[in-house]
Amino acid sequence: MKTSDFLKFWAPLAVMQFVISFEIPAVIAFISRFGEVKENLAIFTVVTSLALLLEGPIIQMLSLSTAMADTWNNYRRIMLFLMASLAILVSIHVFCVMRTPFNFIATRIMRLDDSFIQPARIAFLLMLPWVPTIGLRRLWQGVLIKHGHTVKVSMITVIRTSVTLIVLIILLYGSKIKGCYVASIALSAGVTAGAISAYIFARPVLQQQKLESLHTASNRQPAIKWTNLILFYLPLALTSFVTEADRPIIAAGISRGLFPIESLAIWSVVISFISLFRGVCFSTQEASIALFSTPENNIVIRRAVFGFGTITCVVCILFSLIPQARDWFLISVSGLTDELAQMSRLPLSTICIVLISFPVIAWLRAVNIKNKTTRNIGFSVSMNLLAAIAAVVILNCCFRLNGITIGVISYIAAMFAEAVYLMIKKKKL
């Protein structure tokens, strides 16, 4: 395998992750133009933190499907597993939307102002399609990746983001509802369109798998055992759940620091910026899983992952350090006021340090998935979560810092803790 072969396979996945990561900054840019910028962005930060936390257990369906949905029987087994998971997660979402549970979460955990609680609850209710549609989409995208249709995977993402932007534009000029409501409606419409298009693209592949299962002896083998499936996936589910759990934990820490409303508003912008580049680095994970083969090819893949990851990190750091580029993103794109932009500059430049950890985590997760040592991934994200909690508690108890400073330091500590653990446990492939 040549580096160019890896690039051709990986490029559509990188486009997919970049477009997905671009979605949140685009939504923030629209929210900022609805008025009441600080309030709407603060509510948006809380709502997306909760939605992403619920999404966590099924986000690794992409990796599971890429690794194991190689036959019709395995696909059906994974689909049943996904349906059971979605039933539980949607039930939890519905329960949390109820007034009493949501009020507890908003006041006791997130420390949200009383005037923000009802708008946040409605915005969270409007996000109800988020988890089931993302789970289904990532399952079908994994099937497409497994069979080499990475271009179709990126097309699905373009469709999803296009629908989100169209809904945002329509509601911006055609309604007078709150910006946080507009964001929830647009995101829900986008992920629904993504799931529908993923099924349309994956359907021919699934039909072919089904025909092969009926006529080819090699495909009549039993489906993967439930115990093997669960033992393989649980550490992956824990990975995403813990990663997304960082969001509400860090948001709760931010809300306890100085300037909590301003800091929550800024955090949504800062984390969306870093997510643009994180997505590109982490897209190498699925490409690596699909292409692992001989030791020689694996060396090429490893060099490509770290090479492209390094380039991505350098671009991000340079962007954050050039005043004109940084202010263009904060003011012209994200729509922050001069006051919020001034508070955002140092945190935005500082958080770029975390980029060093992204290629390391993406590569070592792929290696552990290939080696079926996903328990190492589970332990690594546990280190991630513990580091985030420890940083939030220590910074709030021992120092008087701006909320946004607490958020940036906690996020950096969490990601580096995960990377260090994976490096300690690394195995050669």
N, C-alpha and C positions, 0 to 999 in steps of 0.2 A: 504493500500500500504506500502511496505517495501522500505527502501533506496536502497536495491539491485534491486528492480523492476525499480526504477527510473534510476539507473546506467545502466541497460541492455538497456533501451530505449534510454538514452542519449548518451551512449558511441559511437555509430556509428556517431551521429551528431557532437560529439567532434572531432572524427577522421576527419570528413569532414572539419570542420573549421580549424583544425590544418594543414591538407594537403593543403588547399587553402592558408593559411597564409604562409606556407613553400614555396609556389610558387615564391613569390617576392624575398626572400633571394636567392633562387636558380637562378633566372634570374640575380640578381645582381652579383652572383658569376661568372656566365658565361660572363657577360658584362666586368667584371674586367680583364678577360683574353683575351680580344680583343684589348688591347692597348688603349691609350688615356683615362685612367680610369676616371680622374676628369671630362673631357668633356662629355663622354658618360653617366656617372652617373648623372651629372647635367641635361642633356637633358632628361634622363629617369625620373628623379624626376618631371620635368615640365610636360612631356607628360602623365605620370600616374596620376598626380594631376588633369589634365583636363579631362582625361577619367573617373576617379572615380567621378568627379563632375557631369558629364553627366549620369553616372550610378545611382547616388543617388536616383532620383525619382522612380526607379523601383526595387531597391534592397530589399524593404520590401514586394515584391511579395511572398516571402517565408512565411512570417507571415500571409499575407492576405489569401493565399491559404490554409495554415494549419488551419486557423480559420474558413474559410467560404466555401471552395470547397468541401462541403459534399454531394452535389447532382449534377447531370448532368446539370441541368438548371443553378445552381449557377456557375459551372465551365465555361459554355459557356459565361455567363455574364462577368465573370472575364477575360476570354480570349479576348472578344471584348474590354474591358477596357484597357487591356494590349496592344493590337494591336494599338489602338488610341494613347496611350502614346508613344509607340515605334516609330510611324510615326513622331511624333513631335520631339523626342529626336534625331533620326537619321538625320532629316532635320537640326537641330541645329548643329550637328557634321559636316555635309557636309558644312554648311555655315562657321563655324569656321575654317575649313581647307583651305578655300580660302585665297589667298595671303594677301589681305588688312586686313580682320578681324584678321587673325593669327598674322600678323606683329604688329598690335595694341596690341593684348594680350601679345605677347612675349616681346615687347619693353617697353610699357607703364605700364603694370601690373606686369609682371614677371621679368622685367629688365634683360632679357637674352642678352648675348653678340651677336653682329651682326653676327659673324661667326657661331653661333649655331642655328640661326633662321631657315634656310632652312632645315638642318637635322632634327630639331625638328618638323617642319611642315610635312615632309615626314613620320616621325615616328608616328605622330598623325593620319595621313591619313591611315597608315597600321593598326591602331587600330579600324577602322570603324566597324568590326563585333562585337566589345566588348559589346556594350549596348544591341542590340537585342538578341544576343545569351544568355547573362546572364539573361535577363528578362524572356525568355522562359524556360530556365533551372530551375530557381527558382520557377516558377509557377508549373512545373511538379514535382519538388522535394517536394513542399508543399503538392501536392496531395498524394505523396507517404508517407510523414510523417503523414498526416491525417488518412491514412489507415494502419499505423503501420509498413511500410516497410523501417525502418530507415537504415537497412544494405545496401539496394539498393542505398539509398541516398549517403552513404559513398563510395560505389563502383563507382558511377558517378564521384565523386570528384577525386578518384584515376585515373580513365580513363583520366579526363581532365588534371591532373598534369603530368601524364605519357606522354601524347602527347606533352605537352609543353616541357618537358625535352628531348624527342626524337628529336624534331625539333631543340632545342638548340644545342644538340650534333652534329646533322647532319650539321648545319650551322657553328658551331665552327670549324669543321675539313674539311668542304667541300666548304667554301666560304670565301671571303675576304671583305664582306660588313661591314659597321659600326655596332658596338655593339648595339647602340640604335635601329637600324633597325631590327637586329636579335631579340631583346627583343620583339618588337611590333609584328613581324611575329609569334614568338613562342606563345605569349600570345593569339593572335587572333586564332591560330590553336587550342590551348587548350580549349578555351571557346566554340568554334564551336563543337569540339568533345564532350564536356560536354553536350551541348544542344541536340545533336543527341542521345547520350546514355540515357539522361533523358527521352526523348520521347519514346524510345524503352522500357525502364523499366516501364514507366507510362501507356503505351498504353493498356495493359490488364486491369488495374484498371479503366481506362476511358471507355473502352468497357463494363465492368461490370456495371458501373454507368449508361451508356446509356441504357442497357437492363433493368435495374431496373426502369428507368424512364418510360419505355414503358409498363411494366407489373406490377408495384407495385403502388398502389394508393397513398401511403405516399410520393412517389417521384414525383407525378404529381403536387406538389405545385408550385406556381409561383416562378420565380427566385428572388433573392434579388433585391429590388428596386434600381434604379440608384442613387437616392438621398442618400439612406442608405449606398450604396457601396462607393460613393464618400466622404461622411462625415466621414465614418470609415477610409478610406485609406489616405485621404489628410494629416492628421497629421502624419501618418506613412511615407508618401513620404517626407514630410518636414523634418522628423527625419533624414532620410538617406541623403537627399540633403544637409542639414545643416552640418551633420557630415562630409560628403565628401567635402563640401565647405571649411572646415577648412584646407584641404590640400593645395589648391592654395593660400589661404589667408596667411597661415603660410609660404609657399614657397616664396610668395612675400615679406613677412617680413624678411625672411632669406636672400634674395637677396639684401636687403638694409642694412644689417649689415656688419661687418668686415669679410674679407675672404669669399666673397659670393660663388665663384665657389667651393671651398673646403667644405664649409658648406652645399651647396645643395647636393654635392656628399655624404657627411657623413649622411645627414638627411635621404636619401633613405635607408641607412643601419640601422640606429637607429630605424626608424619607422617600418621597416620590422621586426626587432627583437621584438619590443613590440607587434606587430600585431600577432605574433605567439601565444602569451599567451592571448591576447585579444579575439582571435577567440574561444579559448576553453571556456573562461568565457561566451561569448555571445551565444554560442551554447545552453546554458541552457534555453534561452528565448523560442525557438520553442518547446523544450521538455516540458517546464512548461505549455505553452499554450495548447498543445495536451493532457496533463495528468491531468489538473485541474479538480477536481470533488468535493468530500466531504471536509468539513473543516479539518477533521483529515488527509486526504491524502495531502491536501495543506500545512499543517504544515510540513509533511515529505519532500515534494518537496522543501519548503523554506530552511529547514535545509540542505538538500542535495546541493542546489545551493550555499549557502554560505560556506558550508564545502569544496566542490570541488573547489570553487573559491579561497578560502583561501590557499588551497594546491598549486594551480597553481601559485598564487602570490608569495608564499614563494620560490617555485622552481625557478621562474624567478629572484627574487631579489638575491638569493644565486648564481645563475649562473653569474649574472652581477658583483658580488663582488669578485668572485674567479678569480684572474689574469690569470691563465692558461686557464680556460674555456672561459673567455671574449676575450682573445687574439686569441684563436683558432677560435672563431666565426668571429672576425674582420679581421684577416689576412689570416688564412687557408681557411675558408669558403667563406667569402665575398670578399677576394682578395684585400683588401685595402693595400696601401703602408704603410711603417712604419710611415711616416709623418701623413697620414690621420688616421691611427689607434691610434696614440698618441692623436690626437685631438678628437677622438671618445670616449675615455675611460670614462671621467667624464660625458659627456652627456648621455651615455648609462646607467651608474649607476644611474644618477639622475632621468631620465624619469621613472624608475621603480616605483617611488612613486605613479604614476597615477594608478597603478594596483589595489590599494585599492578601487577605484571607480567602477571598471568593474562589479563585482558581484552585487553591489547595483543597478547599472543601468539596468543590464540584468533582475533581479528579478522584479523591479518596472515597467519596460516596459511591462513585461509579465502580471503583475497584471492589469495594465491599459488597455491592449488589451483585456483581459478576461472580464473586467468590462465595455468594450466599452467606456472608458473615454480617448480615444486616443488624445484628445485635450491637456491633461496634458503632453503627450510625445512631442507634437508639441511645447508647450511653453518651455519645458525643453531644447530642442535642440536649441531653439532661444536664451536661456541663454548661451548655449554652444558657439554659433556663436558670440554673443556680447562679451563674455569674451575673445575669441580668437582675435577679432578685437581690443578690448581695449588693450590687452597685446601687440600686435604687434605695435600699434601706440605709446603707452607709452614708450615701450622699445627702439623703434627706435628714438623717439623724445628726450627722456630724458637721454639716456645712450649710450655709445659707446661700444657695445658688439659684440662678434663673432656672425655671423648669426645663427650658430647651437645652441648657448645659447638662443637666441631669440625664436627659434623654440621649444625647449624643454619647456621653461617656458610658452609659449603661449598654447601649447598642454595640459600641466598639468592644467592650469587655466581653459581651456575650459571644460575638462572632469569633474573636480570637481564642476564647476558651474552647469552642468547638473545633477550630482548626488545629490547635495544639494537641488536643486529645486524639484526633484522627492521625496526626503525624506520629504520635507515640505508638499507636496501634497499627501503623501501616504495614502492609505486606506487599511483597513484590508480585507483580502479575506477569 
